[in-house]
Amino acid sequence: MPVLAAAGIQVTGCDINLFDRADFPPGGEIPEVENIGKDIRDLTPADLEGFDAVVHLAALSNDPLGQLRPGLTQKINHEGSVHVAQCAKEAGASRFVFASSCSNYGKAGADMIDESGQLNPQTDYGRSKVLAERDLKPLADETFTPVFLRFATAYGVSPRMRFDIVLNNLVAHAYTSGKILMMSDGTPWRPIIHVEDMARAFVAALNADADAIRGEAFNVCRTENNYQIKDLAEIVADTVPGAKIDYASDAGPDNRSYRVSSAKIERLIPDFKPQWDAVRGAQQLFDAVKEYGLKPEDFEGRKYKRLAQLEALVAEERLDAEFRKTG
């Protein structure tokens, strides 16, 4: 929100606040914006009248969430995304910026892959993004421009924090335990992108020439920001004093591995200029968790982990089996 506001964009949110306990630091400043406050599955065209564009992020946001309730990932991430786009188009919005994912490539190996490469998702999450892109693309016409931003894996400090993503997770483990816990053998490749640079990508996509981006997918990263997980672990070891890399007893290969090219976004959306890399990001994360005094119960509990928070909300009967709020 601060990045979009700084770019002169007037923003209204649509958030049902499932993760409102994830303030970082607790009691820190959260940008205040008007909030429609509806589940995306319940949006109507009337809710979106008067908006020039919709930036769509709402989703079950990682692989473990997709396994928690089989089938819901497709209903929310795939069908829900198409529903929002249809509402936006009917309401007269001219642009729909969809937060897709480089996990669409799945098991691509060490070869560099661009947007024309084979889509080989390995999880419900990845499949939901592939299907959403497929069904959003036919909505494109001269008055409506859907564009698909295939984001690399997120990292970095934000006012609403997550520690269930790779670099954030490694730094949090290193600070709270002195160990950089590796759940795989470290060989998989991942492109990564700072959350602040993700926001810059949305701004650039909103301002880009419609004819250059209509119905197109873009890898959102920088080619040089592809890392093997073991490289990220070494960066964390160099950043957090005394931290040692520790492989879990059952650590083995992860079949999700992909390196992505950023040539297309550099060519067609030249205003996108990311500013972060893993070294700077690891230092930012370490400085933040040290200042906050992050404890294992913060890091490992429900506050900053999406899966744990949703499981708790279901157990408390604040969410039903379809992940709809009960009150």
C-alpha positions in Angstrom: 0.0 0.0 0.0 2.7 2.6 0.8 4.5 1.9 -2.5 1.3 2.3 -4.5 0.3 5.5 -2.6 3.8 6.9 -3.2 3.2 6.4 -6.9 0.1 8.5 -6.7 -2.3 5.6 -6.9 -5.5 5.8 -4.9 -6.1 2.4 -3.3 -9.1 0.6 -1.8 -8.5 -2.8 -0.3 -10.6 -6.0 -0.2 -9.4 -8.1 2.7 -11.3 -10.2 5.2 -8.4 -9.9 7.7 -7.6 -13.5 8.4 -4.0 -12.6 9.1 -4.5 -9.3 11.1 -2.5 -10.7 14.0 0.6 -10.7 11.8 1.6 -7.1 12.5 5.4 -6.7 12.5 6.4 -5.4 14.9 3.3 -5.9 17.0 1.6 -2.6 17.3 3.5 -1.2 14.3 2.0 1.1 11.8 -0.4 -0.5 9.3 -1.4 1.6 6.3 -5.0 2.7 6.7 -7.1 2.2 3.5 -10.8 1.8 2.8 -11.7 -1.9 2.8 -14.5 -3.5 0.9 -14.1 -6.4 3.3 -15.7 -9.2 1.3 -14.7 -12.7 0.5 -13.6 -12.6 -3.1 -16.1 -15.4 -3.8 -18.9 -13.0 -2.8 -17.8 -10.0 -4.8 -20.3 -8.5 -7.3 -19.7 -6.1 -10.2 -21.4 -3.4 -8.1 -18.5 -3.7 -5.5 -16.0 -2.8 -8.2 -17.8 0.1 -10.0 -15.7 3.2 -10.4 -12.3 1.4 -10.2 -9.8 1.8 -13.1 -8.0 -1.4 -12.2 -7.9 -4.4 -10.0 -4.7 -5.9 -8.5 -5.6 -9.4 -7.5 -3.5 -11.2 -4.8 -6.2 -13.0 -2.7 -5.4 -16.8 -2.6 -4.4 -19.7 -0.4 -0.9 -18.6 -0.6 1.4 -21.7 -0.4 1.6 -25.4 -0.9 0.7 -26.6 2.7 -2.5 -24.6 2.6 -3.4 -26.4 -0.6 -3.1 -29.7 1.2 -5.2 -28.6 4.2 -8.5 -28.6 2.4 -8.3 -30.6 -0.9 -10.2 -28.8 -3.6 -10.4 -25.4 -1.9 -7.3 -24.1 -3.7 -9.0 -24.5 -7.0 -12.2 -22.9 -5.8 -10.4 -19.9 -4.3 -7.2 -19.4 -6.4 -8.6 -20.5 -9.8 -12.3 -20.1 -9.9 -12.3 -17.2 -7.4 -9.7 -15.3 -9.4 -11.7 -15.7 -12.6 -14.9 -14.5 -10.8 -13.1 -11.3 -9.6 -11.9 -10.6 -13.1 -15.4 -11.1 -14.6 -16.8 -8.7 -12.0 -14.0 -6.2 -12.7 -14.7 -6.3 -16.5 -18.4 -6.0 -16.1 -17.9 -3.0 -13.7 -15.9 -1.2 -16.3 -12.3 -1.6 -15.0 -9.8 -1.5 -17.8 -6.9 -3.5 -16.2 -6.6 -6.7 -14.1 -3.2 -7.4 -12.7 -3.1 -11.0 -11.5 -0.5 -12.2 -8.9 0.6 -15.5 -10.5 3.7 -17.5 -9.6 6.9 -18.9 -11.0 5.9 -22.1 -9.3 3.9 -22.7 -12.5 7.2 -24.0 -13.9 7.5 -26.6 -11.1 10.1 -29.2 -12.1 12.1 -27.3 -14.6 15.6 -28.1 -13.3 18.8 -26.0 -13.7 18.1 -24.7 -17.2 17.0 -21.1 -17.6 13.3 -20.9 -18.4 11.3 -18.0 -19.9 7.6 -17.3 -20.2 7.3 -19.6 -23.2 8.7 -22.6 -21.3 6.7 -25.6 -20.3 4.4 -25.2 -17.4 4.9 -28.2 -15.0 3.3 -27.3 -11.7 4.0 -29.9 -8.9 1.3 -28.7 -6.4 -2.3 -27.7 -6.2 -1.1 -24.1 -5.6 0.9 -24.1 -8.9 -1.9 -25.8 -10.8 -4.4 -23.2 -9.6 -2.3 -20.4 -11.0 -1.8 -22.1 -14.3 -5.5 -22.7 -14.7 -6.3 -19.1 -13.6 -4.0 -17.7 -16.3 -5.6 -20.0 -18.9 -9.1 -18.9 -18.1 -8.3 -15.2 -17.6 -6.6 -14.7 -20.9 -9.8 -15.1 -23.0 -11.3 -12.1 -21.1 -8.8 -9.8 -22.9 -10.1 -7.3 -25.4 -9.6 -3.7 -26.5 -11.2 -2.4 -23.3 -9.9 -5.0 -20.8 -6.3 -5.9 -20.1 -5.5 -8.8 -17.9 -1.8 -9.3 -17.2 -0.1 -12.1 -15.3 2.8 -11.4 -13.0 4.6 -14.7 -12.3 6.3 -13.7 -9.0 9.4 -15.3 -7.8 9.4 -16.5 -4.2 8.8 -13.6 -1.8 11.0 -12.4 1.0 11.7 -9.4 3.1 10.3 -7.3 6.0 6.8 -5.9 5.7 4.1 -4.4 8.1 2.3 -7.8 7.9 4.9 -10.4 8.2 5.4 -14.0 7.1 8.0 -16.5 8.2 6.8 -19.4 6.1 8.8 -18.4 3.0 12.3 -19.5 2.4 14.7 -16.6 3.1 12.5 -15.3 5.9 12.3 -18.8 7.4 16.1 -19.3 7.3 16.9 -16.0 9.0 14.3 -16.5 11.7 15.6 -20.0 12.5 19.2 -18.7 12.5 18.3 -15.9 14.9 16.1 -17.9 17.3 18.1 -21.2 17.4 21.5 -20.5 16.0 20.8 -23.1 13.3 19.9 -22.5 9.7 17.5 -25.4 9.2 17.5 -27.0 5.8 14.5 -29.1 5.0 15.9 -30.2 1.6 19.4 -31.0 0.3 19.8 -27.4 -0.8 20.1 -28.1 -4.5 16.8 -26.8 -5.8 16.9 -23.5 -7.6 14.6 -20.6 -6.7 14.2 -17.1 -8.0 13.4 -14.7 -5.2 12.0 -11.2 -5.0 11.6 -8.7 -2.1 8.1 -7.8 -1.2 8.8 -4.1 -1.8 9.9 -5.0 -5.4 6.7 -6.9 -5.8 4.8 -3.8 -5.1 7.0 -1.9 -7.6 6.0 -4.5 -10.2 2.3 -3.8 -9.6 2.9 -0.1 -10.1 4.8 -0.8 -13.3 2.1 -3.1 -14.6 -0.6 -0.6 -13.9 1.3 2.1 -15.8 2.5 0.0 -18.7 1.2 0.3 -22.2 -1.9 -1.9 -22.5 -0.9 -3.2 -26.0 2.4 -4.4 -24.7 1.0 -6.4 -21.8 -2.5 -7.5 -22.7 -2.9 -11.2 -22.0 0.8 -11.6 -21.3 2.7 -13.4 -18.5 5.9 -11.9 -17.0 8.5 -13.5 -14.8 8.9 -10.9 -12.0 12.4 -11.1 -10.7 15.9 -10.4 -12.0 17.8 -13.2 -13.7 20.7 -12.7 -11.4 18.4 -13.3 -8.4 18.1 -17.0 -9.0 19.7 -18.9 -6.1 20.1 -22.5 -5.0 18.7 -22.9 -1.5 22.1 -23.8 -0.2 23.4 -20.5 -1.5 20.7 -18.7 0.5 21.7 -20.7 3.5 25.3 -19.5 3.1 24.2 -15.9 2.8 22.3 -16.3 6.1 25.3 -17.9 7.7 27.4 -14.9 6.7 24.7 -12.5 8.0 23.7 -14.0 11.4 26.6 -14.2 13.8 27.3 -17.8 15.0 24.6 -19.4 12.9 25.4 -22.8 11.5 23.8 -24.7 8.6 21.9 -27.8 9.8 20.3 -30.3 7.5 17.2 -32.0 8.8 17.6 -35.8 9.3 15.2 -36.5 6.4 16.4 -33.8 4.1 16.4 -34.9 0.5 15.9 -33.5 -2.9 12.9 -31.2 -3.6 11.4 -31.8 -7.0 10.4 -28.1 -7.3 13.3 -26.5 -8.9 13.4 -23.7 -11.5 15.6 -20.8 -12.7 13.7 -18.0 -14.5 14.7 -15.3 -17.0 13.6 -11.7 -16.5 14.4 -10.6 -20.1 10.7 -10.2 -21.1 9.7 -7.9 -18.3 12.9 -5.9 -18.8 12.0 -5.4 -22.4 8.2 -4.8 -22.2 7.8 -3.2 -18.8 11.1 -1.2 -18.5 9.8 0.9 -15.6 10.1 -2.1 -13.3 13.4 -1.7 -11.6 13.8 -4.0 -8.5 16.3 -2.8 -5.9 16.9 -5.7 -3.6 19.0 -8.9 -3.6 19.4 -11.8 -1.1 22.4 -10.3 0.7 20.7 -7.0 1.4 17.4 -8.8 2.2 19.0 -11.2 4.7 20.6 -8.2 6.5 17.3 -6.4 6.6 15.6 -9.5 8.0 18.3 -10.0 10.6 18.2 -6.4 11.7 14.4 -6.5 12.1 14.1 -9.8 14.0 17.0 -8.7 16.3 15.4 -5.3 17.0 12.0 -7.0 17.7 13.7 -9.8 19.8 11.9 -12.5 17.8 11.3 -15.6 20.0 10.8 -19.2 18.8 7.1 -19.1 19.9 6.6 -16.1 17.6 8.3 -17.6 14.7 6.9 -21.2 15.1 3.4 -20.3 16.2 0.3 -19.1 14.4 1.1 -15.4 14.3 3.4 -15.4 11.3 2.6 -18.7 9.6 -0.4 -18.9 7.3 -1.1 -22.6 7.8 -1.0 -22.5 11.6 -3.3 -19.4 11.6 -5.9 -21.0 9.4 -5.8 -24.2 11.3 -6.4 -22.2 14.5 -9.3 -20.2 13.0 -11.0 -23.5 11.9 -10.5 -25.0 15.4 -12.0 -21.9 17.0 -14.9 -22.2 14.5 -14.2 -18.7 13.2 -13.9 -20.3 9.7 -16.0 -23.1 8.3 -14.9 -26.0 6.2 -14.9 -23.8 3.1 -12.7 -21.2 4.8 -15.6 -18.7 5.1 -15.8 -16.5 8.1 -18.6 -17.7 10.5 -19.3 -14.3 12.0 
